[in-house]
Amino acid sequence: MPSDKALQVIKNGSIVVRVKRTGMLQSLTLKIRKVSMGKDYFIELYFSRIIDIGELHRIANELGLPVEAENGTAFPEGKGAKDFMNL
C-alpha cells in the first residue's frame, strides 16, 4: 500500500521536487502517468528529460512512487510495478 505522501501526489497529479541536474539544483515538475502492462496499468512519476539515475532512486525512495525520466526508471527500494498496479 502506498504511503500517505504517495497517495497525495497521485491525487494532485504532479509534484515539484528539487533535483540536482547538470551540477545545479533545479525545481522540476514530475507528472503522474499510467503505464499499461497487459490489460492493467501501474502509476509512475514522469519527467521528459534526463535525470541522474542516483537522483531518480532518491526521489523514488522519498516519495514512495516509481519515477521515470528519459534515461531510465527507478522504483522505491524493495518494490516493483506490481505494487503500483491500478492505483
C-alpha positions in Angstrom: 0.0 0.0 0.0 1.4 3.4 -1.0 2.3 5.9 1.7 0.1 8.9 2.5 2.6 11.2 0.7 2.4 9.0 -2.4 -1.4 9.0 -2.3 -1.4 12.8 -2.1 0.9 13.0 -5.1 -1.4 10.7 -7.1 -4.4 12.8 -6.1 -2.7 16.1 -7.2 -1.5 14.6 -10.4 2.0 16.1 -10.1 4.7 17.3 -7.7 7.5 19.8 -7.8 10.8 18.4 -6.5 14.3 19.7 -6.1 16.7 17.7 -8.2 20.4 18.1 -8.9 20.8 18.2 -12.7 24.0 19.2 -14.5 25.6 20.2 -11.3 22.8 22.6 -10.2 19.8 22.3 -8.0 16.6 22.7 -10.1 12.9 22.6 -9.3 11.2 20.1 -11.6 7.6 19.2 -12.0 7.1 15.4 -12.2 3.7 14.4 -13.5 1.7 11.2 -12.8 1.1 8.9 -15.8 -0.3 5.5 -16.2 1.9 2.8 -17.9 0.0 0.0 -19.5 1.1 -3.5 -18.5 -1.1 -6.1 -20.3 -4.7 -5.2 -19.6 -3.7 -3.4 -16.3 -1.6 -0.4 -15.6 0.7 1.0 -13.0 1.2 4.6 -11.8 4.6 6.4 -12.1 6.0 9.9 -11.9 7.4 11.1 -15.3 9.9 13.7 -16.5 10.7 14.0 -20.2 14.4 14.9 -19.8 17.4 13.2 -18.4 17.8 13.0 -14.6 20.8 11.2 -13.0 20.0 7.6 -12.0 21.0 8.3 -8.4 18.6 11.2 -8.2 15.8 9.0 -9.7 16.4 6.5 -6.9 16.4 9.2 -4.2 13.1 10.7 -5.4 11.5 7.2 -5.7 12.5 6.3 -2.2 11.5 9.7 -0.8 8.0 9.8 -2.4 7.3 6.0 -2.4 6.5 6.0 -6.1 8.3 4.9 -9.3 10.0 7.6 -11.2 10.8 7.6 -14.9 13.0 10.0 -16.9 14.3 9.9 -20.5 17.3 7.8 -19.3 15.6 5.2 -17.0 13.2 4.2 -14.4 13.6 3.8 -10.6 11.3 2.0 -8.1 11.3 2.5 -4.4 13.6 0.1 -2.6 12.1 -3.4 -2.4 9.1 -2.6 -4.7 8.2 -3.3 -8.3 5.5 -2.4 -10.9 3.0 -4.9 -9.3 3.0 -2.8 -6.1 1.6 0.2 -8.0 -1.0 -1.6 -10.2 -4.4 0.0 -10.7 -4.0 2.8 -8.2 
